[in-house]
Amino acid sequence: MDIDVKRTAVVFKAFCDENRIKILQLLADGEKCACKLLEEMNITQPTLSHHMKILCDSGIVEGRKEGKWMYYSISGKGTEYARKCFETLTDIGNSEENKSCCEK
């Protein structure tokens, strides 16, 4: 799999913060309203919005507006992309390309 380096950086940025990891843990058992996330996280609304923007921009989380509230859930398509990126970047394989420069 060839990966888009910029998109992959955005995906991994989503995993680089404790609050975003906690948000993902909360979303793991299903869609949550922003008000519920605010209660559970004990953070301000602007801080939640900041984290949700990063998570949504990464594709890991998707949001939908209903009335005045936003509802968030984990995106299957986004998590599949993140998983494939991780596997591609960490595949040590035994191909000629992966040998030390001195072994070629």
TIMI-2910 file (N, C-alpha, C, CB; in pm, 1 decimal, decimal comma, always signed):
<rs>
+----------+----------+----------+----------+----------+----------+----------+----------+----------+----------+----------+----------+------+
!      n_x !      n_y !      n_z !     ca_x !     ca_y !     ca_z !      c_x !      c_y !      c_z !     cb_x !     cb_y !     cb_z ! resn !
+----------+----------+----------+----------+----------+----------+----------+----------+----------+----------+----------+----------+------+
!    +84,4 !   -118,1 !     +0,0 !     +0,0 !     +0,0 !     +0,0 !    +88,4 !   +123,6 !     +0,0 !    -95,7 !     +0,3 !   +121,6 !  Met !
!    +71,9 !   +209,7 !    -97,7 !   +137,6 !   +339,5 !    -95,1 !    +52,2 !   +431,1 !     -9,4 !   +157,7 !   +397,8 !   -239,6 !  Asp !
!   +117,3 !   +505,3 !    +78,6 !    +41,2 !   +592,7 !   +167,5 !    +65,8 !   +739,1 !   +133,0 !    +78,2 !   +565,8 !   +314,1 !  Ile !
!    -34,2 !   +819,0 !   +155,5 !    -26,1 !   +963,9 !   +140,4 !    +39,2 !  +1016,3 !   +268,4 !   -169,4 !  +1029,5 !   +115,3 !  Asp !
!   +159,7 !  +1067,1 !   +257,5 !   +238,1 !  +1105,8 !   +374,9 !   +167,8 !  +1214,9 !   +455,5 !   +376,9 !  +1153,8 !   +332,4 !  Val !
!   +112,1 !  +1315,2 !   +388,7 !    +44,9 !  +1424,0 !   +461,7 !    -78,4 !  +1373,0 !   +534,6 !     +5,6 !  +1537,3 !   +365,7 !  Lys !
!   -158,5 !  +1292,3 !   +465,0 !   -279,7 !  +1238,7 !   +527,8 !   -242,9 !  +1148,3 !   +644,8 !   -365,1 !  +1161,0 !   +425,0 !  Arg !
!   -138,8 !  +1070,3 !   +628,8 !    -95,1 !   +980,5 !   +734,7 !    -47,6 !  +1059,6 !   +856,5 !    +16,6 !   +888,6 !   +684,0 !  Thr !
!    +21,3 !  +1169,6 !   +834,8 !    +65,2 !  +1254,1 !   +946,6 !    -54,5 !  +1308,9 !  +1023,4 !   +152,7 !  +1370,1 !   +895,8 !  Ala !
!   -159,5 !  +1347,1 !   +952,0 !   -281,6 !  +1397,4 !  +1016,3 !   -346,9 !  +1286,6 !  +1099,0 !   -381,5 !  +1451,4 !   +910,2 !  Val !
!   -347,4 !  +1165,5 !  +1046,0 !   -405,0 !  +1052,1 !  +1118,0 !   -328,1 !  +1027,2 !  +1247,3 !   -404,2 !   +925,5 !  +1029,9 !  Val !
!   -196,9 !  +1022,3 !  +1239,2 !   -119,4 !   +993,1 !  +1358,6 !   -119,6 !  +1108,3 !  +1458,7 !    +22,0 !   +959,5 !  +1320,3 !  Phe !
!   -139,1 !  +1230,9 !  +1410,4 !   -153,5 !  +1345,3 !  +1501,9 !   -274,3 !  +1323,4 !  +1592,3 !   -168,4 !  +1478,9 !  +1422,7 !  Lys !
!   -378,2 !  +1260,7 !  +1538,8 !   -499,6 !  +1235,9 !  +1616,9 !   -472,8 !  +1147,9 !  +1738,2 !   -605,6 !  +1171,5 !  +1529,6 !  Ala !
!   -371,5 !  +1062,9 !  +1730,4 !   -340,3 !   +970,8 !  +1839,6 !   -236,1 !  +1026,3 !  +1936,9 !   -291,3 !   +839,7 !  +1782,9 !  Phe !
!   -191,8 !  +1149,6 !  +1916,8 !    -78,8 !  +1204,2 !  +1992,6 !   -118,4 !  +1288,4 !  +2113,6 !     +5,4 !  +1286,9 !  +1902,2 !  Cys !
!   -234,5 !  +1268,3 !  +2166,4 !   -276,7 !  +1349,1 !  +2280,4 !   -359,5 !  +1262,3 !  +2374,5 !   -358,0 !  +1473,7 !  +2234,0 !  Asp !
!   -334,1 !  +1275,2 !  +2503,1 !   -406,1 !  +1194,8 !  +2602,4 !   -556,1 !  +1218,9 !  +2597,6 !   -354,3 !  +1224,9 !  +2741,8 !  Glu !
!   -597,5 !  +1345,1 !  +2581,4 !   -740,9 !  +1374,4 !  +2575,6 !   -806,8 !  +1308,9 !  +2455,1 !   -764,0 !  +1525,1 !  +2571,5 !  Asn !
!   -738,5 !  +1309,3 !  +2341,2 !   -796,9 !  +1246,5 !  +2222,5 !   -805,2 !  +1094,8 !  +2238,9 !   -714,8 !  +1281,5 !  +2097,6 !  Arg !
!   -707,7 !  +1036,5 !  +2306,1 !   -713,3 !   +892,9 !  +2333,9 !   -833,4 !   +863,3 !  +2425,1 !   -580,1 !   +843,9 !  +2399,9 !  Ile !
!   -855,1 !   +947,0 !  +2525,9 !   -969,8 !   +928,7 !  +2615,5 !  -1101,1 !   +942,1 !  +2538,5 !   -965,0 !  +1031,1 !  +2731,0 !  Lys !
!  -1107,6 !  +1038,2 !  +2446,5 !  -1227,5 !  +1056,2 !  +2365,4 !  -1252,4 !   +930,1 !  +2282,2 !  -1213,8 !  +1181,0 !  +2273,7 !  Ile !
!  -1148,4 !   +876,6 !  +2221,4 !  -1163,5 !   +754,5 !  +2142,6 !  -1211,4 !   +637,9 !  +2229,5 !  -1031,0 !   +718,6 !  +2074,7 !  Leu !
!  -1162,2 !   +630,2 !  +2351,5 !  -1208,5 !   +525,4 !  +2443,0 !  -1357,2 !   +541,8 !  +2472,8 !  -1127,4 !   +528,2 !  +2574,1 !  Gln !
!  -1401,6 !   +665,6 !  +2491,1 !  -1543,4 !   +690,7 !  +2517,4 !  -1630,2 !   +656,7 !  +2396,7 !  -1564,5 !   +836,2 !  +2557,0 !  Leu !
!  -1578,7 !   +681,2 !  +2277,8 !  -1654,5 !   +654,0 !  +2155,8 !  -1651,5 !   +506,7 !  +2115,6 !  -1600,8 !   +738,2 !  +2042,7 !  Leu !
!  -1564,7 !   +429,2 !  +2177,2 !  -1548,9 !   +288,8 !  +2139,5 !  -1677,2 !   +208,1 !  +2158,5 !  -1437,4 !   +226,3 !  +2220,3 !  Ala !
!  -1762,5 !   +249,9 !  +2250,6 !  -1886,1 !   +173,6 !  +2270,7 !  -2006,4 !   +239,9 !  +2204,3 !  -1912,9 !   +156,2 !  +2419,2 !  Asp !
!  -1980,4 !   +331,1 !  +2109,8 !  -2089,4 !   +388,0 !  +2030,9 !  -2090,5 !   +539,7 !  +2027,7 !  -2219,4 !   +339,8 !  +2083,7 !  Gly !
!  -2181,2 !   +589,5 !  +1946,7 !  -2194,7 !   +733,7 !  +1924,5 !  -2225,9 !   +807,0 !  +2055,2 !  -2304,8 !   +761,6 !  +1820,7 !  Glu !
!  -2165,3 !   +925,7 !  +2069,0 !  -2187,9 !  +1008,1 !  +2187,0 !  -2213,3 !  +1152,7 !  +2144,6 !  -2067,2 !   +999,8 !  +2283,7 !  Lys !
!  -2301,6 !  +1215,8 !  +2218,1 !  -2327,5 !  +1358,5 !  +2200,7 !  -2210,6 !  +1436,9 !  +2261,8 !  -2464,0 !  +1399,8 !  +2266,8 !  Cys !
!  -2182,3 !  +1552,6 !  +2205,8 !  -2074,4 !  +1636,8 !  +2259,8 !  -2099,1 !  +1668,3 !  +2407,1 !  -2062,2 !  +1767,8 !  +2178,9 !  Ala !
!  -2225,6 !  +1684,4 !  +2446,0 !  -2254,8 !  +1715,5 !  +2586,6 !  -2209,3 !  +1602,2 !  +2677,9 !  -2405,4 !  +1741,5 !  +2606,0 !  Cys !
!  -2224,9 !  +1477,9 !  +2632,4 !  -2182,3 !  +1362,4 !  +2711,9 !  -2030,2 !  +1357,8 !  +2720,7 !  -2236,5 !  +1231,1 !  +2651,0 !  Lys !
!  -1963,5 !  +1386,0 !  +2609,3 !  -1816,7 !  +1389,7 !  +2610,4 !  -1766,5 !  +1497,4 !  +2704,9 !  -1761,8 !  +1413,9 !  +2468,9 !  Leu !
!  -1833,4 !  +1613,7 !  +2704,0 !  -1794,8 !  +1722,9 !  +2794,3 !  -1806,0 !  +1678,9 !  +2940,6 !  -1883,0 !  +1847,5 !  +2769,2 !  Leu !
!  -1913,9 !  +1611,2 !  +2974,8 !  -1932,3 !  +1561,9 !  +3111,8 !  -1822,3 !  +1464,9 !  +3151,7 !  -2068,2 !  +1494,2 !  +3126,0 !  Glu !
!  -1796,2 !  +1369,7 !  +3064,7 !  -1699,4 !  +1264,2 !  +3093,9 !  -1555,3 !  +1316,2 !  +3099,0 !  -1710,4 !  +1154,4 !  +2989,7 !  Glu !
!  -1524,7 !  +1411,9 !  +3012,3 !  -1386,7 !  +1459,3 !  +2999,6 !  -1352,2 !  +1568,4 !  +3100,3 !  -1362,8 !  +1510,7 !  +2859,8 !  Met !
!  -1452,1 !  +1638,3 !  +3148,2 !  -1429,3 !  +1750,7 !  +3239,6 !  -1334,3 !  +1854,0 !  +3177,1 !  -1371,6 !  +1699,7 !  +3373,7 !  Asn !
!  -1364,7 !  +1891,2 !  +3051,3 !  -1290,4 !  +1994,8 !  +2980,1 !  -1390,1 !  +2098,2 !  +2930,0 !  -1206,8 !  +1934,6 !  +2861,8 !  Ile !
!  -1341,2 !  +2210,2 !  +2881,3 !  -1429,5 !  +2315,3 !  +2831,3 !  -1476,7 !  +2282,2 !  +2689,7 !  -1357,8 !  +2452,0 !  +2833,7 !  Thr !
!  -1584,9 !  +2347,0 !  +2648,3 !  -1638,7 !  +2324,0 !  +2514,5 !  -1538,3 !  +2362,4 !  +2405,4 !  -1768,1 !  +2402,7 !  +2496,0 !  Gln !
!  -1466,5 !  +2477,5 !  +2417,5 !  -1366,9 !  +2508,0 !  +2313,6 !  -1254,7 !  +2404,0 !  +2304,9 !  -1306,5 !  +2644,4 !  +2339,5 !  Pro !
!  -1215,4 !  +2348,4 !  +2418,5 !  -1111,5 !  +2244,8 !  +2418,5 !  -1162,9 !  +2119,0 !  +2350,9 !  -1065,5 !  +2213,0 !  +2562,4 !  Thr !
!  -1287,1 !  +2080,6 !  +2380,2 !  -1345,6 !  +1964,3 !  +2314,4 !  -1353,9 !  +1987,7 !  +2163,6 !  -1485,5 !  +1933,7 !  +2372,0 !  Leu !
!  -1397,9 !  +2105,1 !  +2124,1 !  -1408,2 !  +2137,0 !  +1980,9 !  -1273,2 !  +2124,2 !  +1911,4 !  -1463,5 !  +2278,8 !  +1961,6 !  Ser !
!  -1168,6 !  +2171,6 !  +1976,4 !  -1032,9 !  +2161,3 !  +1921,0 !   -996,1 !  +2014,0 !  +1897,3 !   -929,5 !  +2228,2 !  +2016,8 !  His !
!  -1017,7 !  +1931,7 !  +1998,4 !   -982,5 !  +1790,3 !  +1985,5 !  -1070,0 !  +1719,4 !  +1881,9 !   -995,2 !  +1720,4 !  +2120,9 !  His !
!  -1197,9 !  +1753,9 !  +1878,5 !  -1287,4 !  +1688,5 !  +1783,5 !  -1253,5 !  +1727,9 !  +1640,4 !  -1433,0 !  +1723,5 !  +1814,6 !  Met !
!  -1209,3 !  +1850,5 !  +1619,0 !  -1168,8 !  +1892,3 !  +1484,6 !  -1051,0 !  +1807,8 !  +1436,7 !  -1131,6 !  +2042,7 !  +1482,9 !  Lys !
!   -953,4 !  +1788,0 !  +1523,0 !   -836,9 !  +1706,7 !  +1487,0 !   -878,8 !  +1562,0 !  +1459,0 !   -730,8 !  +1711,0 !  +1599,8 !  Ile !
!   -964,2 !  +1506,4 !  +1543,6 !  -1010,2 !  +1368,5 !  +1523,2 !  -1092,4 !  +1354,5 !  +1395,9 !  -1092,6 !  +1322,2 !  +1642,8 !  Leu !
!  -1178,4 !  +1452,6 !  +1368,3 !  -1260,4 !  +1447,3 !  +1246,2 !  -1175,6 !  +1471,4 !  +1121,8 !  -1373,9 !  +1551,1 !  +1253,1 !  Cys !
!  -1081,7 !  +1564,9 !  +1128,6 !   -992,6 !  +1589,9 !  +1014,5 !   -910,7 !  +1466,6 !   +978,9 !   -899,0 !  +1706,6 !  +1045,1 !  Asp !
!   -880,6 !  +1385,3 !  +1078,3 !   -802,0 !  +1264,4 !  +1055,3 !   -884,2 !  +1155,5 !   +987,8 !   -745,8 !  +1212,7 !  +1186,6 !  Ser !
!  -1015,7 !  +1166,1 !   +997,5 !  -1103,1 !  +1062,3 !   +943,7 !  -1133,0 !   +951,8 !  +1042,8 !  -1041,9 !  +1003,2 !   +821,3 !  Gly !
!  -1069,0 !   +953,8 !  +1157,9 !  -1089,6 !   +851,5 !  +1260,1 !  -1228,4 !   +864,2 !  +1323,1 !   -981,1 !   +861,6 !  +1368,4 !  Ile !
!  -1275,5 !   +987,4 !  +1335,1 !  -1405,5 !  +1015,7 !  +1395,6 !  -1489,6 !  +1090,6 !  +1294,1 !  -1390,7 !  +1097,8 !  +1527,6 !  Val !
!  -1619,5 !  +1064,8 !  +1296,6 !  -1711,3 !  +1141,8 !  +1213,5 !  -1817,3 !  +1204,2 !  +1303,2 !  -1776,6 !  +1052,4 !  +1103,6 !  Glu !
!  -1864,3 !  +1320,0 !  +1261,1 !  -1964,6 !  +1390,7 !  +1339,5 !  -2088,3 !  +1419,9 !  +1257,1 !  -1907,4 !  +1519,8 !  +1394,8 !  Gly !
!  -2198,7 !  +1429,5 !  +1326,6 !  -2323,0 !  +1468,9 !  +1261,4 !  -2396,2 !  +1565,1 !  +1354,2 !  -2412,0 !  +1344,3 !  +1227,0 !  Arg !
!  -2458,8 !  +1664,7 !  +1294,2 !  -2529,9 !  +1765,0 !  +1371,3 !  -2677,1 !  +1726,9 !  +1379,3 !  -2512,5 !  +1905,4 !  +1308,8 !  Lys !
!  -2728,9 !  +1735,0 !  +1498,9 !  -2871,4 !  +1712,3 !  +1520,6 !  -2920,2 !  +1822,9 !  +1613,2 !  -2899,7 !  +1568,8 !  +1581,0 !  Glu !
!  -3000,6 !  +1912,8 !  +1559,0 !  -3041,8 !  +2028,8 !  +1637,7 !  -2920,7 !  +2114,9 !  +1667,3 !  -3111,1 !  +1985,5 !  +1769,0 !  Gly !
!  -2903,4 !  +2146,7 !  +1793,9 !  -2786,7 !  +2228,9 !  +1830,5 !  -2666,7 !  +2146,3 !  +1874,7 !  -2824,1 !  +2324,7 !  +1941,1 !  Lys !
!  -2680,0 !  +2013,6 !  +1877,7 !  -2573,4 !  +1928,0 !  +1927,2 !  -2504,7 !  +1851,6 !  +1815,4 !  -2627,7 !  +1831,5 !  +2028,9 !  Trp !
!  -2379,1 !  +1823,3 !  +1840,8 !  -2301,0 !  +1736,8 !  +1752,1 !  -2291,1 !  +1599,3 !  +1817,8 !  -2157,9 !  +1797,0 !  +1723,7 !  Met !
!  -2303,2 !  +1497,7 !  +1734,0 !  -2288,5 !  +1359,7 !  +1777,4 !  -2167,5 !  +1301,3 !  +1705,2 !  -2418,5 !  +1276,1 !  +1748,9 !  Tyr !
!  -2084,5 !  +1231,2 !  +1779,5 !  -1959,7 !  +1178,8 !  +1725,0 !  -1954,0 !  +1027,2 !  +1737,3 !  -1840,0 !  +1241,8 !  +1795,7 !  Tyr !
!  -1889,8 !   +966,3 !  +1639,6 !  -1868,7 !   +821,8 !  +1642,8 !  -1738,5 !   +789,2 !  +1570,5 !  -1988,6 !   +746,1 !  +1578,1 !  Ser !
!  -1685,9 !   +672,7 !  +1599,6 !  -1564,1 !   +626,6 !  +1533,8 !  -1600,8 !   +580,8 !  +1392,8 !  -1495,3 !   +511,0 !  +1615,0 !  Ile !
!  -1519,0 !   +619,9 !  +1296,6 !  -1540,7 !   +585,0 !  +1156,7 !  -1468,4 !   +454,6 !  +1123,3 !  -1492,6 !   +698,9 !  +1064,1 !  Ser !
!  -1543,2 !   +356,9 !  +1077,4 !  -1481,8 !   +229,9 !  +1036,8 !  -1384,1 !   +249,4 !   +922,7 !  -1588,9 !   +129,5 !   +996,1 !  Gly !
!  -1421,1 !   +331,9 !   +826,8 !  -1334,7 !   +358,1 !   +711,2 !  -1205,8 !   +428,4 !   +754,9 !  -1409,4 !   +443,7 !   +606,2 !  Lys !
!  -1218,2 !   +525,1 !   +845,5 !  -1100,9 !   +598,1 !   +894,5 !  -1007,5 !   +511,7 !   +975,7 !  -1143,9 !   +715,2 !   +977,2 !  Gly !
!  -1064,5 !   +426,1 !  +1059,7 !   -978,8 !   +339,3 !  +1140,5 !   -911,1 !   +233,3 !  +1054,8 !  -1059,9 !   +272,6 !  +1251,4 !  Thr !
!   -979,3 !   +188,2 !   +950,3 !   -917,7 !    +91,4 !   +858,3 !   -797,6 !   +155,1 !   +788,0 !  -1021,4 !    +41,0 !   +753,6 !  Glu !
!   -812,5 !   +280,3 !   +745,6 !   -701,8 !   +350,5 !   +681,0 !   -583,9 !   +365,1 !   +778,4 !   -748,0 !   +489,5 !   +630,4 !  Tyr !
!   -613,6 !   +402,8 !   +903,4 !   -507,8 !   +419,4 !  +1003,8 !   -435,6 !   +287,4 !  +1028,4 !   -566,4 !   +473,0 !  +1135,9 !  Ala !
!   -512,1 !   +178,9 !  +1036,7 !   -452,5 !    +47,4 !  +1058,9 !   -359,8 !     +9,6 !   +943,6 !   -562,0 !    -58,8 !  +1076,0 !  Arg !
!   -405,3 !    +32,0 !   +820,8 !   -323,6 !     -1,0 !   +704,0 !   -197,1 !    +85,4 !   +698,9 !   -405,3 !    +17,0 !   +574,9 !  Lys !
!   -208,9 !   +211,3 !   +735,4 !    -90,7 !   +298,2 !   +739,4 !    +10,3 !   +245,5 !   +840,3 !   -130,4 !   +443,1 !   +774,6 !  Cys !
!    -38,5 !   +211,5 !   +958,9 !    +50,4 !   +160,1 !  +1062,3 !   +119,4 !    +31,8 !  +1016,8 !    -27,3 !   +135,2 !  +1191,4 !  Phe !
!    +41,9 !    -59,1 !   +958,1 !    +99,9 !   -184,4 !   +909,9 !   +203,8 !   -159,4 !   +801,3 !     -9,7 !   -276,6 !   +857,0 !  Glu !
!   +173,7 !    -68,7 !   +709,3 !   +266,5 !    -38,5 !   +600,4 !   +395,2 !    +22,3 !   +654,1 !   +201,6 !    +56,4 !   +499,2 !  Thr !
!   +382,8 !   +114,0 !   +748,0 !   +500,6 !   +183,1 !   +801,0 !   +586,9 !    +94,7 !   +890,8 !   +457,5 !   +305,1 !   +877,8 !  Leu !
!   +526,9 !     -8,3 !   +947,3 !   +602,8 !    -92,5 !  +1040,3 !   +632,4 !   -231,7 !   +986,3 !   +527,9 !   -105,0 !  +1169,3 !  Thr !
!   +606,1 !   -254,8 !   +857,6 !   +634,8 !   -384,7 !   +796,6 !   +785,1 !   -398,8 !   +776,0 !   +559,2 !   -400,8 !   +661,6 !  Asp !
!   +844,2 !   -491,1 !   +847,1 !   +989,4 !   -509,6 !   +840,9 !  +1027,4 !   -603,9 !   +728,2 !  +1042,5 !   -563,0 !   +973,9 !  Ile !
!   +939,7 !   -690,6 !   +684,5 !   +961,1 !   -779,3 !   +569,4 !  +1105,0 !   -819,1 !   +541,9 !   +907,8 !   -714,9 !   +449,5 !  Gly !
!  +1123,2 !   -911,8 !   +449,7 !  +1256,8 !   -961,0 !   +415,5 !  +1296,5 !   -927,2 !   +272,6 !  +1263,4 !  -1110,7 !   +435,6 !  Asn !
!  +1233,8 !   -827,0 !   +214,5 !  +1265,7 !   -793,7 !    +75,9 !  +1404,9 !   -731,5 !    +64,8 !  +1160,5 !   -698,1 !    +18,4 !  Ser !
!  +1455,0 !   -726,3 !    -56,2 !  +1587,0 !   -668,0 !    -84,5 !  +1593,3 !   -523,5 !    -36,3 !  +1618,3 !   -674,8 !   -235,7 !  Glu !
!  +1482,0 !   -452,3 !    -48,7 !  +1478,4 !   -311,4 !     -7,9 !  +1503,0 !   -294,3 !   +141,3 !  +1344,7 !   -249,6 !    -44,9 !  Glu !
!  +1465,9 !   -393,0 !   +222,3 !  +1475,0 !   -380,4 !   +366,2 !  +1608,2 !   -426,5 !   +424,5 !  +1365,2 !   -457,1 !   +428,6 !  Asn !
!  +1696,4 !   -475,2 !   +339,7 !  +1827,2 !   -517,7 !   +388,7 !  +1914,1 !   -395,3 !   +417,4 !  +1896,6 !   -610,9 !   +286,1 !  Lys !
!  +2005,5 !   -413,5 !   +508,3 !  +2099,5 !   -308,3 !   +539,0 !  +2177,3 !   -271,4 !   +411,1 !  +2196,0 !   -352,6 !   +653,1 !  Ser !
!  +2220,3 !   -146,5 !   +402,3 !  +2294,0 !   -103,0 !   +283,8 !  +2422,0 !   -186,2 !   +264,1 !  +2329,0 !    +46,6 !   +295,3 !  Cys !
!  +2475,1 !   -242,0 !   +368,6 !  +2598,0 !   -321,1 !   +361,1 !  +2571,6 !   -465,0 !   +316,3 !  +2667,8 !   -321,5 !   +496,2 !  Cys !
!  +2443,9 !   -509,8 !   +318,7 !  +2409,8 !   -647,1 !   +282,3 !  +2367,7 !   -659,5 !   +137,0 !  +2299,7 !   -698,5 !   +371,5 !  Glu !
!  +2351,5 !   -551,1 !    +66,4 !  +2302,9 !   -555,2 !    -72,1 !  +2411,2 !   -592,8 !   -168,5 !  +2244,7 !   -422,5 !   -111,8 !  Lys !
+----------+----------+----------+----------+----------+----------+----------+----------+----------+----------+----------+----------+------+
</rs>
